[in-house]
Amino acid sequence: MDHEIRKTILLKLIHAPRVTYNALRENVESSKFAYHLKQLEDEGVIAKYDDGYGLTAQGRKLSAFIEGDTGGKAEFPTPIVVILVRQGDKLLYQERKKEPFFGYYGPPSGKVNFGWNPKDCAIRDLKEETNLDAKHMQFRAVQYIKTIEDNKILHHHLLYVFETSEFTGELTTHTHKGHNLFLTLAEAKQCKRFPLDFMFTDTPPSTNFFVVESERYMKNGQFTDSKILSVQEFTPHDSTYITH
């Protein structure tokens, strides 16, 4: 929606269920307006109704990704599942073989797909990336992480952190995404790891649920530091929580 006439049309329709042709065309050259209006109709974004023009179901879906003030593209955090797989004193790591973060070691992870709940994504991604079948998957934390380089936010991830120590299957060591291996904390410290975040330790801090906010910093594409901004710890049996 980079064209200004399209932005103008969509912004008016975002803020009103129905708008007449003349109200949509206001202050826009007639010939150009008609062209872009027709293009939006042909793409199924808008439609002409008895009482004026309005967004279609596809258009209403699209409107969630448009800034209501400017008509520009709206940006959102990327939802990710992270799977902590524990085997005794070892944690399953994956050496990434794709960007972003090529070459870094961290737990297996994957995007939350549209229409899926995070736990189902975690179970599926663990199977696809490691060939392991989780028999029990515990929801351990939600973590908000901003990755910053040169004072600009490059990535904003919303992590759903799951954990399992009950699984079956033979570990696939190499996939198109990375190299999988179990490491002790001492072994992992010798690798090029993601900055040590709150949940990624050799032993879990407790059985409670955590909400964590953190930042990590890069220079020339490499991590240099990280900072935990806040931690909320929820007990499993009631709604009380402890803020650290």
C-alpha positions in Angstrom: 0.0 0.0 0.0 2.8 2.4 -0.9 0.8 4.5 -3.3 -0.5 7.7 -1.6 -4.0 7.4 -3.3 -4.4 3.9 -2.1 -3.3 4.9 1.4 -5.9 7.7 1.4 -8.7 5.4 0.3 -7.8 2.7 2.9 -7.4 5.2 5.7 -10.9 6.6 5.1 -12.4 3.1 5.0 -10.5 1.9 8.1 -12.2 4.7 10.1 -15.7 4.3 8.6 -17.7 1.2 7.7 -19.1 2.8 4.5 -17.9 5.8 2.5 -19.5 7.2 -0.6 -17.6 7.5 -3.9 -17.4 11.3 -3.7 -16.2 11.3 -0.1 -13.4 8.8 -1.1 -12.5 10.9 -4.1 -12.3 14.2 -2.2 -9.1 16.1 -3.1 -7.9 13.4 -5.5 -7.6 13.7 -9.3 -10.6 11.9 -10.7 -8.8 9.7 -13.4 -6.1 8.5 -11.0 -8.6 7.9 -8.2 -10.8 5.7 -10.4 -7.8 3.6 -11.4 -6.6 2.9 -7.9 -10.1 2.3 -6.6 -10.6 -0.3 -9.3 -7.3 -1.9 -8.4 -8.3 -2.3 -4.8 -11.6 -3.8 -5.9 -9.9 -6.2 -8.2 -7.6 -7.3 -5.4 -10.6 -8.0 -3.2 -9.6 -5.4 -0.6 -12.6 -3.2 -0.9 -16.1 -3.6 -2.4 -19.0 -1.5 -3.5 -22.1 -2.0 -1.4 -25.6 -0.5 -1.5 -24.7 2.2 0.9 -21.2 3.0 -0.3 -17.7 1.5 -0.4 -16.3 -0.6 2.4 -13.6 -3.0 3.3 -14.0 -6.7 2.5 -13.1 -9.4 5.0 -9.7 -9.5 3.3 -9.5 -5.7 3.6 -10.3 -5.8 7.3 -7.5 -8.4 7.8 -5.1 -6.2 5.9 -6.1 -3.2 8.0 -4.5 -4.8 11.0 -1.1 -4.3 9.3 -1.6 -0.6 8.4 -0.9 2.3 10.7 -4.2 4.1 11.2 -2.6 7.5 11.4 -0.2 7.4 8.4 -1.3 4.4 6.2 2.2 3.0 6.5 3.1 -0.6 7.2 2.6 -1.5 10.9 5.3 -3.5 12.5 4.8 -6.1 15.2 6.9 -8.4 17.4 7.7 -11.8 15.9 6.1 -14.6 17.9 8.6 -17.5 18.4 8.5 -20.8 20.2 11.6 -21.8 22.1 12.0 -25.4 23.2 14.2 -26.3 26.2 15.0 -30.0 26.0 16.8 -31.4 29.0 18.6 -34.7 29.2 20.2 -35.1 32.6 22.6 -32.2 33.0 22.6 -31.4 29.3 20.4 -29.0 27.3 19.7 -29.5 23.6 21.3 -26.8 21.5 21.1 -25.9 17.8 23.9 -24.3 15.9 22.1 -22.1 13.5 22.9 -22.5 9.8 20.6 -19.7 8.6 20.1 -15.9 9.1 19.4 -14.1 11.2 22.0 -15.1 13.8 24.0 -17.5 11.6 26.4 -19.6 13.6 25.0 -18.9 17.1 24.0 -21.7 19.5 20.7 -21.7 21.2 17.7 -24.0 21.9 15.6 -25.2 18.9 13.0 -22.6 18.0 10.5 -21.6 15.3 7.8 -19.1 14.4 4.3 -19.4 15.6 2.2 -20.0 12.5 -1.0 -18.2 11.8 -3.9 -20.1 13.3 -1.7 -22.3 15.5 -1.3 -22.2 19.3 2.3 -22.0 20.6 2.3 -25.3 22.3 1.3 -27.2 19.1 4.0 -25.3 17.2 6.6 -26.2 19.8 5.7 -29.9 19.6 5.7 -29.8 15.8 8.9 -27.8 15.4 10.8 -30.1 17.8 9.8 -33.1 15.7 10.6 -31.4 12.4 14.0 -30.0 13.5 15.3 -32.8 15.8 13.1 -35.9 15.2 12.2 -35.9 18.9 8.7 -36.5 20.1 7.8 -34.6 23.3 5.7 -36.6 25.7 5.1 -33.7 28.0 5.7 -30.0 27.2 5.6 -27.5 30.0 4.9 -23.8 29.3 7.7 -22.1 31.3 7.9 -18.4 30.3 7.0 -15.6 28.0 10.0 -13.4 27.1 10.1 -10.1 25.3 13.5 -9.5 23.6 14.6 -6.5 21.6 17.8 -6.8 19.5 19.5 -3.5 19.1 22.3 -2.4 16.8 23.5 1.2 16.4 20.6 2.4 18.6 18.1 0.8 16.2 15.8 -2.1 17.0 16.6 -4.8 14.4 14.4 -7.5 15.9 11.6 -7.6 18.5 10.8 -11.2 19.4 8.0 -12.5 21.6 9.2 -15.9 22.9 7.0 -18.6 24.2 9.3 -20.8 26.1 8.5 -24.5 26.6 10.4 -27.2 28.3 10.5 -31.0 28.2 12.6 -33.8 29.6 10.2 -36.5 28.5 10.7 -37.4 24.8 11.4 -40.3 22.5 13.1 -40.7 19.2 16.7 -40.6 17.8 18.1 -37.1 17.6 18.7 -35.8 14.1 22.0 -34.1 14.3 22.0 -32.1 11.0 19.1 -30.3 9.2 18.9 -27.4 6.8 18.4 -25.1 9.8 21.3 -26.2 11.9 23.4 -28.7 13.9 21.7 -30.3 16.9 23.6 -31.6 20.0 23.2 -32.0 23.7 25.7 -29.9 25.7 26.5 -29.4 29.4 26.7 -25.8 30.6 30.5 -26.0 30.6 30.5 -27.3 27.0 28.0 -24.7 25.9 30.1 -21.9 27.3 32.8 -22.9 24.8 30.4 -22.2 21.9 29.2 -19.0 20.2 26.0 -18.8 22.2 23.2 -16.3 22.2 23.7 -13.9 25.1 22.8 -15.8 28.2 19.1 -15.2 28.8 17.0 -15.9 31.9 15.7 -19.4 31.0 18.6 -20.8 29.1 20.6 -22.2 32.0 21.7 -25.8 32.7 19.1 -26.1 35.5 15.7 -24.5 35.6 15.5 -21.6 38.2 12.2 -23.1 39.6 9.0 -24.7 38.5 7.2 -21.3 38.5 6.1 -19.4 35.4 8.1 -16.3 34.3 7.4 -13.2 32.3 10.7 -11.6 31.3 11.7 -8.5 29.4 15.2 -8.1 28.0 17.4 -6.5 25.5 20.5 -7.7 23.6 23.0 -5.6 21.7 24.9 -6.2 18.5 27.8 -4.6 16.7 28.7 -5.5 13.1 26.2 -8.3 13.2 27.7 -9.9 16.4 26.2 -10.0 19.9 28.1 -7.9 22.4 25.9 -7.8 25.5 22.5 -8.4 26.9 20.4 -7.0 29.8 17.4 -8.3 31.7 15.0 -5.4 32.3 12.4 -7.1 34.4 11.2 -10.5 35.7 7.8 -11.5 37.0 7.6 -14.9 38.7 4.1 -16.5 39.0 3.4 -19.4 41.3 1.7 -22.4 39.7 -1.2 -22.6 42.2 -2.5 -19.1 42.4 -2.3 -15.7 40.7 0.3 -14.1 43.0 3.6 -13.1 41.6 7.0 -11.9 42.6 8.6 -9.0 40.7 12.4 -9.1 40.6 
